[in-house]
């Protein structure tokens, strides 16, 4: 069953459960539907989260129309589904639906090792999502969000490709990383052997072990050496940095925490960091930074941390 069909069913169930005439039989049927496929429960959870988040949005026409539909005496499923379609197509949340329904995904601060059917091994970084599309001709990993590390099993008949909206990274050997950066670019870093990196409409570049290439605006930039960096340290639960701007280190730590880490890069000036930090204990990492740099770290709640000059 396609993702789109499951989303439609979830919207239909959400509509029925909001109907004032909902029965116990409806609720039992809904429970059975949720248990029939793990994706069903995920779709309902995400749809409810989406509905709840509407209270934080401005009074847009789509939201008002949905509110009227759900509070009407006898809402019609087809009408509400149509309005949900307008909302999902017109609002940015629609872009996140593929991530919510991805074949494999991780939460904030979570890393996961995945054994693929072909013998390859995949590891997802924090807050990442992929779709796995294997057939008799090719092996494709769609990186929808975040970062992955892959150790590719050899199969001369089926190329192994990691794809983003910027282009592709095709294995010519074994181990490499692909990351969707916050600015929209894709970063490909090769650990072993080499990878062919190609934009949407060009020949592309070959990236060797110890190099990385950036895909941006559909084009592959020339490969550059990674130097002394340890780009796959995160697969071992570590963040290793060598003379890196503090703002970049804080941004990385923030990606492993629920909530926000707020700071002003300009106020932090030219502060730079070298060291090794554990990604599963970001509080200890922030404390170590405060002990060794002229900064202070303030916790207003568990979900809000502010870093500023001392």
C-alpha positions in Angstrom: 0.0 0.0 0.0 1.4 3.4 -1.0 2.3 6.1 1.5 -0.3 8.4 -0.1 -3.1 5.9 0.4 -2.2 5.3 4.1 -2.3 9.1 4.6 -5.7 9.3 3.0 -6.9 6.5 5.2 -5.5 8.2 8.3 -7.3 11.4 7.4 -10.5 9.4 6.9 -10.2 7.8 10.3 -9.4 11.1 12.0 -12.5 12.6 10.4 -14.7 9.7 11.5 -13.5 9.8 15.1 -14.3 13.5 15.3 -17.9 12.9 14.1 -20.4 13.3 16.9 -22.1 10.1 15.8 -18.9 8.0 16.2 -19.8 4.5 17.7 -17.9 2.0 19.7 -17.8 -0.2 16.6 -16.0 2.6 14.8 -13.5 2.9 17.6 -12.9 -0.9 17.6 -12.5 -0.8 13.8 -10.0 2.0 14.1 -8.0 0.1 16.7 -7.9 -2.9 14.4 -6.7 -0.7 11.5 -3.9 0.8 13.6 -2.7 -2.7 14.6 -2.9 -4.1 11.0 0.3 -2.2 9.9 2.9 -0.3 11.9 2.7 2.5 9.3 -1.0 3.1 10.2 -0.2 4.0 13.7 2.6 6.3 12.6 0.4 8.0 10.1 -2.3 8.7 12.8 0.3 9.9 15.3 1.7 12.4 12.8 -1.7 13.5 11.5 -2.8 14.2 15.1 0.5 16.1 15.7 -0.2 18.1 12.6 -3.7 18.9 13.7 -2.6 20.0 17.1 0.1 22.2 15.7 -2.5 24.2 13.8 -3.3 26.2 17.0 0.2 27.8 16.7 -0.4 28.9 13.1 -1.8 32.3 12.0 -5.5 32.4 11.1 -4.9 31.2 7.6 -8.0 30.4 5.4 -7.1 26.7 5.2 -6.9 26.4 9.0 -10.2 28.2 9.4 -11.9 26.0 6.8 -10.6 22.9 8.6 -11.8 24.2 12.0 -15.3 24.8 10.5 -15.3 21.4 8.9 -14.4 19.6 12.1 -16.8 21.5 14.3 -19.7 21.2 11.9 -22.6 19.1 13.0 -22.2 16.4 10.4 -18.8 16.8 8.6 -18.5 14.9 5.4 -15.3 12.8 5.0 -14.8 13.7 1.4 -15.0 17.4 2.2 -12.6 17.2 5.1 -10.2 15.1 3.1 -10.2 17.7 0.4 -9.6 20.4 2.9 -6.8 18.4 4.4 -5.3 18.0 1.0 -5.4 21.8 0.6 -3.7 22.2 3.9 -1.0 19.6 3.3 -0.3 20.8 -0.2 -0.2 24.5 0.8 1.5 24.3 4.1 5.2 23.4 4.7 4.2 20.4 6.8 3.5 18.6 3.5 7.2 18.5 2.9 7.7 16.5 6.1 5.2 13.7 5.2 7.8 11.6 3.4 10.1 11.9 6.4 7.3 10.8 8.8 6.5 7.8 6.6 10.1 6.9 5.7 11.2 3.2 5.7 13.7 4.0 8.4 14.1 7.0 10.6 15.7 8.1 13.8 14.6 10.6 16.4 16.6 13.5 17.8 19.7 12.1 19.6 19.2 8.6 18.2 21.6 6.6 16.0 20.6 3.3 14.4 22.5 0.5 12.7 20.5 -1.2 9.9 21.4 -4.4 8.1 20.2 -4.3 4.5 18.9 -7.3 2.5 22.0 -7.3 0.2 24.5 -7.6 3.0 25.3 -3.8 3.2 25.2 -2.0 6.5 23.6 1.4 7.0 23.8 3.7 10.0 21.5 6.7 10.5 22.6 9.8 12.4 20.4 11.8 14.7 17.0 12.9 13.2 17.6 11.2 9.9 15.3 9.4 7.5 15.7 7.1 4.4 13.6 5.1 1.9 15.2 1.9 0.7 14.4 0.9 -2.9 16.1 -2.3 -4.0 15.1 -4.3 -7.1 16.8 -6.6 -9.6 18.6 -3.8 -11.3 19.7 -1.3 -8.7 20.0 -0.5 -5.0 18.9 3.0 -4.1 18.8 4.8 -0.7 16.8 8.0 -0.7 18.2 10.2 2.0 15.2 12.3 3.0 16.7 14.0 6.0 19.9 14.0 8.1 23.0 11.9 7.5 23.9 8.3 6.9 27.0 6.1 6.8 27.0 3.1 4.6 29.3 0.0 4.2 28.4 -1.4 0.7 28.3 -5.1 -0.1 29.7 -5.8 -3.6 27.1 -6.6 -6.3 28.4 -6.0 -9.8 24.9 -6.3 -11.3 23.3 -3.7 -9.1 24.8 -0.3 -8.5 24.5 1.1 -5.0 23.3 4.7 -5.0 22.5 7.3 -2.3 20.2 9.9 -3.7 19.1 13.4 -2.5 17.3 16.2 -4.3 20.7 17.6 -5.2 22.0 14.5 -7.0 23.5 11.0 -6.5 26.5 9.3 -4.8 27.2 6.0 -6.4 29.5 3.6 -4.7 32.7 2.5 -6.5 33.9 0.8 -3.4 32.7 0.5 0.2 32.3 3.0 3.0 31.1 6.6 2.7 28.8 9.2 4.3 26.1 11.4 2.8 24.7 14.3 4.7 21.9 16.8 3.9 23.2 20.0 5.3 21.0 22.7 6.8 21.7 25.0 3.8 20.2 22.5 1.4 23.5 21.2 0.1 24.5 17.5 0.1 27.9 16.6 1.5 29.5 13.3 0.4 32.6 12.1 2.4 34.5 9.0 1.4 36.1 6.8 4.0 37.3 3.9 1.9 37.7 3.4 -1.9 35.8 6.0 -4.0 32.4 7.3 -4.9 31.0 8.9 -8.1 29.2 12.1 -7.2 26.9 13.6 -9.8 24.5 16.5 -9.9 21.2 16.6 -11.7 22.5 17.4 -15.1 26.3 17.0 -15.4 29.1 14.4 -15.6 30.0 14.7 -11.9 33.2 14.1 -10.0 35.1 11.1 -8.5 35.7 11.4 -4.8 38.5 9.3 -3.3 39.1 8.1 0.3 39.9 11.0 2.5 38.0 13.5 0.4 34.6 15.1 0.4 32.5 16.8 -2.3 29.5 19.1 -2.0 26.4 19.0 -4.2 24.7 22.3 -4.3 22.1 23.8 -6.8 22.3 20.5 -8.7 26.1 20.7 -9.3 29.0 18.8 -7.8 31.8 20.9 -6.5 35.5 19.7 -6.9 36.5 17.2 -4.2 38.6 18.4 -1.3 40.7 16.7 1.3 39.2 16.2 4.7 42.6 16.6 6.4 42.8 15.5 10.0 39.0 15.3 10.4 37.3 12.2 11.6 34.0 12.5 9.8 32.5 9.2 10.8 33.3 9.6 14.5 29.6 10.0 15.1 29.0 6.4 14.2 31.0 5.6 17.4 29.0 8.2 19.4 31.7 10.8 19.3 32.2 14.4 18.1 35.8 15.0 17.2 36.8 18.6 16.4 40.1 20.2 15.5 40.3 24.0 15.6 36.6 24.3 14.6 34.5 27.5 15.2 32.6 27.2 18.5 29.3 28.2 16.7 29.7 25.1 14.5 30.3 22.8 17.5 27.3 24.2 19.2 25.1 23.7 16.1 26.2 20.0 16.0 25.5 19.5 19.7 22.1 21.1 19.3 21.2 18.5 16.6 21.5 15.8 19.3 19.3 17.6 21.9 15.5 18.0 22.2 14.6 21.7 22.3 16.9 24.6 21.4 20.5 25.7 22.0 20.4 29.5 21.4 23.6 31.5 20.8 24.8 34.5 18.8 27.7 33.5 16.5 28.9 37.1 16.2 28.9 37.5 20.0 31.0 34.3 20.3 33.6 35.9 18.0 36.6 33.9 16.9 36.4 31.3 19.7 37.5 27.9 18.3 37.4 24.4 19.8 39.5 21.2 19.7 38.6 18.1 21.5 36.5 15.0 21.7 32.9 15.0 23.1 30.3 12.3 23.7 27.2 12.8 21.7 25.0 10.9 24.1 25.8 13.4 26.9 25.5 16.8 25.3 25.1 18.4 28.8 28.6 17.2 29.7 29.9 18.5 26.4 28.4 21.9 27.0 29.9 21.9 30.5 33.3 21.1 29.2 33.1 24.0 26.7 32.1 26.4 29.5 35.1 25.1 31.6 37.6 25.8 28.9 36.3 28.8 27.1 35.1 32.3 28.2 31.5 31.4 27.8 28.6 30.6 30.2 25.8 28.0 29.6 22.4 28.8 31.1 19.6 26.2 31.3 16.2 27.9 31.4 14.4 24.6 31.0 15.4 21.2 29.8 14.3 22.4 26.3 16.1 25.8 26.3 19.8 26.4 26.7 21.5 29.7 26.1 25.2 30.1 25.4 26.8 33.5 25.6 30.1 35.2 26.4 31.2 35.3 30.0 
